[in-house]
Every structure is written in structure tokens, then in C-alpha cells.
């Protein structure tokens, strides 16, 4: 039994089968390139603290009972980043802006 767990559009190459995630080599290369580019961004802009805060606040929406929310990128929506608890995170979201276009996210 296969179940889709990947991204949208033409990048649907990630499937879950019997509890194991199967990813093709091309998809893995794209992920590694994105990882390298984001590490370079964080190093060059010296923005590790704000990026960590962004990841934490995005992941912090997870609800154990409904199994919804979590690190899904919803923090980039205005109704999320404009909340008082997320004040200042727009800077980190803007840092990521180039990569959302570059990597078709």
C-alpha cells in the first residue's frame, strides 16, 4: 500500500510504503542543494537565531489530539506571522523568499 506524503506539482516523488519513505535520487539531490543553499544564507546573513525561531514557531502549532499543524510552512501566511507572538518573524520569512521560488516550494 503506497500513500502520498510529498510535495505538490511535478515534484511528487516521495511516497510512504510500509512505514518506509522512498525518495528517488533526483529528489534527494534537490533537497541537498536546498540544504546547502540555506546553510550558506544563514552563514552569510548571520541569521541563525531568527531562522531557528521561525522554525520553532512554525512547528509549535502541532496539536497532538487532532494531529494537525506542525512544521508545514503556514507561518509564511499573513494571518500567522502578524500575530503578536510571531512579531519580527517576517524578516526570516523574507530571507527564505528567494528559495521558495528557486526550489518551487
MMTF fields as JSON, N, C-alpha, C and O atoms, coordinates in Angstrom:
{
  "mmtfVersion": "1.0.0",
  "mmtfProducer": "UNKNOWN",
  "numBonds": 419,
  "numAtoms": 420,
  "numGroups": 105,
  "numChains": 1,
  "numModels": 1,
  "chainsPerModel": [1],
  "groupsPerChain": [105],
  "chainIdList": ["A"],
  "bondAtomList": [4, 2, 8, 6, 12, 10, 16, 14, 20, 18, 24, 22, 28, 26, 32, 30, 36, 34, 40, 38, 44, 42, 48, 46, 52, 50, 56, 54, 60, 58, 64, 62, 68, 66, 72, 70, 76, 74, 80, 78, 84, 82, 88, 86, 92, 90, 96, 94, 100, 98, 104, 102, 108, 106, 112, 110, 116, 114, 120, 118, 124, 122, 128, 126, 132, 130, 136, 134, 140, 138, 144, 142, 148, 146, 152, 150, 156, 154, 160, 158, 164, 162, 168, 166, 172, 170, 176, 174, 180, 178, 184, 182, 188, 186, 192, 190, 196, 194, 200, 198, 204, 202, 208, 206, 212, 210, 216, 214, 220, 218, 224, 222, 228, 226, 232, 230, 236, 234, 240, 238, 244, 242, 248, 246, 252, 250, 256, 254, 260, 258, 264, 262, 268, 266, 272, 270, 276, 274, 280, 278, 284, 282, 288, 286, 292, 290, 296, 294, 300, 298, 304, 302, 308, 306, 312, 310, 316, 314, 320, 318, 324, 322, 328, 326, 332, 330, 336, 334, 340, 338, 344, 342, 348, 346, 352, 350, 356, 354, 360, 358, 364, 362, 368, 366, 372, 370, 376, 374, 380, 378, 384, 382, 388, 386, 392, 390, 396, 394, 400, 398, 404, 402, 408, 406, 412, 410, 416, 414],
  "bondOrderList": [1, 1, 1, 1, 1, 1, 1, 1, 1, 1, 1, 1, 1, 1, 1, 1, 1, 1, 1, 1, 1, 1, 1, 1, 1, 1, 1, 1, 1, 1, 1, 1, 1, 1, 1, 1, 1, 1, 1, 1, 1, 1, 1, 1, 1, 1, 1, 1, 1, 1, 1, 1, 1, 1, 1, 1, 1, 1, 1, 1, 1, 1, 1, 1, 1, 1, 1, 1, 1, 1, 1, 1, 1, 1, 1, 1, 1, 1, 1, 1, 1, 1, 1, 1, 1, 1, 1, 1, 1, 1, 1, 1, 1, 1, 1, 1, 1, 1, 1, 1, 1, 1, 1, 1],
  "groupList": [{"groupName": "UNK", "atomNameList": ["N", "CA", "C", "O"], "elementList": ["N", "C", "C", "O"], "formalChargeList": [0, 0, 0, 0], "bondAtomList": [1, 0, 2, 1, 3, 2], "bondOrderList": [1, 1, 2], "singleLetterCode": "X", "chemCompType": "L-PEPTIDE LINKING"}],
  "groupTypeList": [0, 0, 0, 0, 0, 0, 0, 0, 0, 0, 0, 0, 0, 0, 0, 0, 0, 0, 0, 0, 0, 0, 0, 0, 0, 0, 0, 0, 0, 0, 0, 0, 0, 0, 0, 0, 0, 0, 0, 0, 0, 0, 0, 0, 0, 0, 0, 0, 0, 0, 0, 0, 0, 0, 0, 0, 0, 0, 0, 0, 0, 0, 0, 0, 0, 0, 0, 0, 0, 0, 0, 0, 0, 0, 0, 0, 0, 0, 0, 0, 0, 0, 0, 0, 0, 0, 0, 0, 0, 0, 0, 0, 0, 0, 0, 0, 0, 0, 0, 0, 0, 0, 0, 0, 0],
  "groupIdList": [1, 2, 3, 4, 5, 6, 7, 8, 9, 10, 11, 12, 13, 14, 15, 16, 17, 18, 19, 20, 21, 22, 23, 24, 25, 26, 27, 28, 29, 30, 31, 32, 33, 34, 35, 36, 37, 38, 39, 40, 41, 42, 43, 44, 45, 46, 47, 48, 49, 50, 51, 52, 53, 54, 55, 56, 57, 58, 59, 60, 61, 62, 63, 64, 65, 66, 67, 68, 69, 70, 71, 72, 73, 74, 75, 76, 77, 78, 79, 80, 81, 82, 83, 84, 85, 86, 87, 88, 89, 90, 91, 92, 93, 94, 95, 96, 97, 98, 99, 100, 101, 102, 103, 104, 105],
  "secStructList": [7, 3, 3, 3, 7, 1, 7, 1, 4, 4, 4, 7, 7, 3, 3, 3, 3, 6, 6, 3, 3, 3, 3, 7, 2, 2, 2, 2, 2, 2, 2, 2, 2, 2, 2, 2, 2, 2, 2, 2, 2, 2, 2, 2, 2, 6, 7, 2, 2, 2, 2, 2, 2, 2, 2, 2, 2, 2, 2, 6, 6, 7, 5, 6, 6, 6, 6, 5, 7, 1, 1, 1, 1, 4, 4, 4, 1, 2, 2, 2, 2, 6, 1, 4, 4, 4, 6, 6, 6, 2, 2, 2, 2, 2, 2, 2, 2, 2, 2, 2, 2, 2, 6, 6, 7],
  "xCoordList": [0.838, 0.0, 0.884, 1.695, 0.739, 1.51, 0.626, -0.561, 1.22, 0.48, 1.332, 2.516, 0.726, 1.437, 1.748, 0.868, 3.007, 3.382, 4.25, 4.774, 4.414, 5.376, 4.806, 3.783, 5.503, 5.148, 4.148, 3.825, 3.653, 2.687, 3.379, 4.591, 2.598, 3.136, 3.975, 3.752, 4.945, 5.748, 6.756, 7.431, 6.862, 7.85, 7.286, 7.841, 6.206, 5.604, 6.421, 6.052, 7.51, 8.364, 8.579, 9.356, 7.918, 8.128, 6.896, 5.796, 7.057, 5.941, 6.258, 7.422, 5.239, 5.395, 4.887, 3.771, 5.693, 5.33, 5.732, 6.918, 4.773, 5.047, 5.884, 6.773, 5.606, 6.317, 7.673, 8.343, 8.105, 9.401, 9.184, 8.341, 9.93, 9.838, 10.808, 11.99, 10.306, 11.113, 11.244, 10.241, 12.484, 12.743, 13.733, 14.749, 13.437, 14.365, 15.597, 15.596, 16.632, 17.921, 17.809, 18.446, 17.006, 16.857, 16.245, 16.699, 15.226, 14.584, 15.577, 15.642, 16.343, 17.337, 18.393, 18.821, 18.819, 19.783, 19.21, 19.916, 17.941, 17.293, 17.248, 17.493, 16.937, 16.896, 18.278, 18.409, 19.3, 20.67, 21.113, 21.776, 20.749, 21.099, 20.391, 21.003, 19.122, 18.38, 19.007, 19.136, 19.393, 20.019, 21.328, 21.58, 22.163, 23.439, 23.207, 23.872, 22.256, 21.977, 21.445, 21.817, 20.58, 20.049, 21.118, 21.13, 22.007, 23.127, 24.001, 24.434, 24.26, 25.06, 24.341, 24.971, 23.032, 22.259, 22.381, 22.646, 22.189, 22.248, 23.635, 23.77, 24.662, 26.032, 26.308, 26.827, 25.967, 26.263, 25.462, 25.975, 24.232, 23.378, 23.463, 22.87, 24.193, 24.27, 22.887, 22.652, 21.993, 20.598, 20.127, 18.929, 21.032, 20.653, 19.602, 18.643, 19.736, 18.729, 17.307, 16.364, 17.142, 15.797, 15.255, 14.049, 16.137, 15.689, 15.254, 14.276, 15.978, 15.597, 14.251, 13.394, 14.075, 12.802, 11.663, 10.567, 11.92, 10.908, 10.501, 9.311, 11.478, 11.191, 10.42, 9.477, 10.832, 10.171, 8.712, 7.825, 8.463, 7.093, 6.216, 5.014, 6.788, 6.015, 5.671, 4.537, 6.632, 6.412, 5.504, 4.807, 5.511, 4.758, 3.256, 2.551, 2.736, 1.29, 0.744, -0.458, 1.596, 1.155, 0.192, 0.429, -0.89, -1.869, -1.855, -2.171, -1.492, -1.377, -2.723, -2.768, -3.806, -5.118, -5.688, -6.265, -5.53, -6.068, -5.013, -5.33, -3.758, -2.62, -2.593, -2.374, -2.82, -2.778, -1.736, -1.235, -1.419, -0.433, 0.97, 1.218, 1.882, 3.276, 4.06, 3.57, 5.29, 6.173, 5.732, 6.25, 4.769, 4.205, 4.322, 3.787, 5.017, 5.198, 4.06, 4.097, 3.044, 1.911, 2.307, 1.575, 3.444, 3.914, 4.146, 4.188, 4.294, 4.54, 3.267, 3.329, 2.108, 0.84, 0.66, 0.98, 0.15, -0.01, -0.808, -0.476, -1.852, -2.647, -1.849, -2.244, -0.737, 0.137, 1.233, 1.377, 2.012, 3.164, 2.775, 3.612, 1.53, 1.092, 0.604, 0.298, 0.525, 0.137, 1.242, 2.419, 0.866, 1.848, 2.969, 4.11, 2.667, 3.707, 4.726, 5.822, 4.385, 5.279, 5.907, 6.44, 5.837, 6.368, 7.854, 8.647, 8.209, 9.597, 9.988, 11.079, 9.133, 9.477, 9.375, 9.868, 8.749, 8.643, 10.028, 10.215, 10.993, 12.378, 12.917, 13.503, 12.722, 13.194, 12.433, 13.012, 11.149, 10.343, 10.849, 10.929, 11.19, 11.728, 13.082, 13.377, 13.904, 15.177, 14.916, 15.666, 13.862, 13.536, 12.852, 12.744, 12.394, 11.628, 12.271, 11.599, 13.552, 14.269, 14.215, 14.093, 14.305, 14.368, 13.022, 12.96, 11.933, 10.613, 10.365, 9.674, 10.915, 10.787, 11.809, 11.469, 13.03, 14.106, 13.838, 14.125, 13.292, 13.062, 11.6, 11.218, 10.765, 9.37, 8.619, 7.963, 8.723, 8.085, 6.762, 6.047],
  "yCoordList": [-1.177, 0.0, 1.241, 1.421, 2.097, 3.332, 4.507, 4.539, 5.46, 6.649, 7.861, 7.901, 8.858, 10.083, 10.883, 11.103, 11.324, 12.191, 13.351, 14.086, 13.533, 14.506, 15.885, 16.279, 16.611, 17.975, 17.991, 16.943, 19.171, 19.306, 19.536, 19.741, 19.501, 19.782, 18.638, 17.477, 18.975, 17.949, 17.269, 16.325, 17.733, 17.185, 16.045, 15.742, 15.418, 14.32, 13.043, 12.169, 12.94, 11.767, 11.058, 10.105, 11.497, 10.948, 10.137, 10.686, 8.863, 8.006, 7.239, 6.985, 6.881, 6.106, 4.704, 4.536, 3.711, 2.328, 1.473, 1.341, 0.909, 0.037, 0.745, 0.139, 2.008, 2.754, 3.278, 3.933, 3.009, 3.477, 4.534, 4.366, 5.61, 6.647, 6.34, 6.095, 6.353, 6.069, 7.366, 7.973, 7.786, 9.036, 8.744, 8.085, 9.235, 8.98, 9.892, 10.874, 9.562, 10.262, 11.732, 12.59, 12.031, 13.42, 14.288, 15.407, 13.772, 14.494, 14.716, 15.808, 13.689, 13.793, 14.846, 15.586, 14.923, 15.941, 17.347, 18.253, 17.531, 18.835, 19.233, 20.389, 18.282, 18.548, 18.929, 19.87, 18.217, 18.518, 19.903, 20.634, 20.256, 21.586, 22.672, 23.677, 22.474, 23.437, 23.562, 24.665, 22.442, 22.447, 23.24, 24.045, 23.007, 23.739, 25.238, 26.057, 25.582, 26.995, 27.698, 28.838, 27.022, 27.627, 27.762, 28.744, 26.792, 26.916, 28.113, 28.854, 28.306, 29.452, 30.761, 31.718, 30.809, 32.002, 32.336, 33.481, 31.345, 31.556, 32.019, 32.893, 31.437, 31.842, 33.27, 34.087, 33.571, 34.887, 36.022, 37.132, 35.763, 36.797, 36.787, 37.639, 35.833, 35.616, 35.72, 36.511, 34.891, 34.959, 33.661, 33.38, 32.876, 31.599, 31.759, 30.988, 32.727, 32.824, 33.074, 32.441, 33.981, 34.281, 33.12, 32.871, 32.408, 31.25, 30.112, 29.419, 29.92, 28.904, 29.272, 28.409, 30.533, 30.995, 30.775, 30.368, 31.044, 30.819, 29.347, 29.031, 28.455, 27.017, 26.584, 25.797, 27.107, 26.756, 27.214, 26.454, 28.434, 28.955, 28.259, 28.108, 27.834, 27.081, 25.703, 25.245, 25.045, 23.696, 23.722, 22.746, 24.823, 24.919, 24.885, 24.898, 24.843, 24.806, 23.375, 23.179, 22.385, 20.985, 20.675, 21.068, 19.972, 19.536, 18.011, 17.345, 17.476, 16.022, 15.321, 14.22, 15.934, 15.294, 15.21, 14.19, 16.277, 16.276, 15.9, 15.668, 15.843, 15.571, 16.524, 16.118, 17.793, 18.83, 19.869, 19.872, 20.742, 21.789, 21.254, 20.289, 21.876, 21.444, 22.19, 23.159, 21.738, 22.454, 22.27, 21.411, 23.086, 22.938, 24.199, 24.25, 25.214, 26.44, 27.428, 28.466, 27.145, 28.061, 29.4, 30.38, 29.452, 30.691, 31.796, 32.972, 31.441, 32.462, 33.187, 34.149, 32.731, 33.402, 34.587, 34.486, 35.713, 36.918, 36.681, 37.246, 35.858, 35.625, 34.909, 34.919, 34.294, 33.661, 34.611, 34.837, 35.176, 35.978, 37.34, 38.005, 37.768, 39.042, 38.917, 39.928, 37.705, 37.522, 38.066, 38.022, 38.57, 39.21, 38.26, 38.693, 36.986, 36.031, 35.781, 35.291, 36.108, 35.898, 37.204, 37.273, 38.228, 39.534, 39.429, 38.822, 40.027, 40.046, 38.889, 38.901, 37.89, 36.723, 36.986, 36.192, 38.077, 38.423, 38.59, 38.315, 39.033, 39.183, 37.821, 37.714, 36.799, 35.452, 34.895, 34.225, 35.175, 34.721, 35.369, 34.713, 36.642, 37.341, 36.771, 36.694, 36.374, 35.717, 34.456, 34.151, 33.739, 32.486, 32.712, 31.781, 33.917, 34.206, 33.769, 33.21, 34.012, 33.616, 32.106, 31.628, 31.369, 29.913, 29.28, 28.199, 29.929, 29.373, 29.409, 28.539, 30.401, 30.489, 29.556, 28.809, 29.603, 28.812, 27.316, 26.593, 26.851, 25.426, 25.029, 23.92, 25.931, 25.635, 25.12, 24.079, 25.863, 25.444, 26.17, 25.971],
  "zCoordList": [0.0, 0.0, 0.0, 0.909, -1.002, -1.088, -0.729, -1.055, -0.059, 0.352, 0.027, 0.359, -0.627, -0.986, 0.268, 1.1, 0.41, 1.523, 1.074, 1.912, -0.23, -0.746, -1.008, -0.448, -1.88, -2.229, -3.368, -3.926, -3.72, -4.8, -6.134, -6.191, -7.201, -8.533, -9.062, -8.718, -9.906, -10.575, -9.648, -10.058, -8.426, -7.509, -6.653, -5.596, -7.088, -6.334, -6.513, -7.298, -5.796, -5.933, -4.599, -4.53, -3.557, -2.229, -1.833, -1.77, -1.57, -1.211, 0.062, 0.37, 0.784, 2.009, 1.708, 1.217, 1.996, 1.71, 2.907, 3.209, 3.57, 4.713, 5.771, 6.37, 6.001, 7.028, 6.613, 7.411, 5.376, 4.894, 3.828, 2.946, 3.902, 2.891, 1.766, 2.005, 0.538, -0.638, -1.437, -1.81, -1.698, -2.402, -3.526, -3.304, -4.74, -5.842, -5.752, -5.01, -6.504, -6.434, -6.838, -6.227, -7.862, -8.315, -7.216, -6.976, -6.559, -5.464, -4.324, -3.76, -3.985, -2.916, -3.249, -2.363, -4.508, -4.93, -4.757, -4.315, -5.1, -4.928, -3.454, -3.108, -2.602, -1.158, -0.648, 0.135, -1.078, -0.643, -1.126, -0.391, -2.347, -2.862, -2.05, -1.691, -1.764, -0.946, 0.439, 0.97, 1.017, 2.34, 2.325, 3.222, 1.299, 1.181, 1.012, 1.646, 0.148, -0.104, 1.145, 1.423, 1.893, 3.109, 4.187, 4.928, 4.278, 5.231, 4.869, 5.752, 3.584, 3.13, 3.454, 3.903, 3.23, 3.555, 5.043, 5.407, 5.887, 7.333, 7.752, 8.608, 7.153, 7.474, 6.997, 7.757, 5.748, 5.163, 5.795, 5.938, 6.169, 6.763, 8.292, 8.954, 8.845, 10.302, 10.945, 11.858, 10.431, 10.869, 11.529, 11.535, 12.077, 12.697, 13.791, 13.809, 14.709, 15.772, 15.261, 15.736, 14.307, 13.802, 12.967, 12.965, 12.256, 11.476, 12.398, 12.116, 13.494, 14.478, 15.107, 15.3, 15.417, 15.986, 14.992, 15.38, 13.71, 12.675, 12.638, 12.618, 12.63, 12.599, 13.851, 13.77, 14.998, 16.257, 16.256, 16.644, 15.831, 15.836, 14.804, 15.024, 13.69, 12.697, 13.246, 13.105, 13.864, 14.405, 15.636, 15.914, 16.362, 17.607, 17.457, 18.466, 16.253, 16.037, 16.041, 15.862, 16.238, 16.192, 17.338, 18.48, 17.023, 18.022, 18.073, 17.088, 19.213, 19.389, 19.197, 18.648, 19.636, 19.595, 18.185, 17.806, 17.406, 16.039, 15.003, 13.836, 15.439, 14.561, 13.363, 12.221, 13.663, 12.638, 13.026, 14.15, 12.093, 12.342, 12.22, 11.496, 12.922, 12.869, 11.816, 11.235, 11.565, 10.632, 9.187, 8.473, 8.762, 7.42, 6.568, 5.461, 7.077, 6.309, 6.413, 5.753, 7.223, 7.332, 7.95, 7.813, 8.62, 9.26, 8.229, 8.59, 6.962, 5.938, 5.512, 4.747, 6.003, 5.686, 6.629, 7.813, 6.119, 6.955, 8.238, 9.28, 8.177, 9.387, 10.478, 11.644, 10.107, 11.082, 11.559, 12.76, 10.616, 11.046, 11.618, 12.229, 11.435, 12.003, 13.444, 14.076, 13.972, 15.376, 16.274, 15.915, 17.422, 18.309, 18.733, 18.896, 18.912, 19.33, 18.22, 18.493, 16.985, 15.845, 15.356, 14.248, 16.191, 15.814, 15.438, 16.157, 14.311, 13.859, 12.965, 12.395, 12.825, 12.009, 10.511, 9.71, 10.13, 8.703, 8.094, 6.908, 8.878, 8.402, 7.945, 6.868, 8.753, 8.405, 7.205, 6.35, 7.149, 6.01, 4.729, 3.69, 4.797, 3.63, 3.214, 2.022, 4.175, 3.842, 3.013, 2.086, 3.347, 2.658, 1.311, 0.513, 1.049, -0.157, -1.45, -2.318, -1.595, -2.809, -3.006, -4.134, -1.931, -2.025, -2.3, -2.887, -1.889, -2.207, -3.706, -4.236, -4.398, -5.849, -6.512, -7.429, -6.054, -6.643, -6.584, -7.538, -5.47, -5.289, -5.448, -5.072, -6.009, -6.324, -5.096, -5.151, -3.984, -2.739, -2.603, -1.621]
}
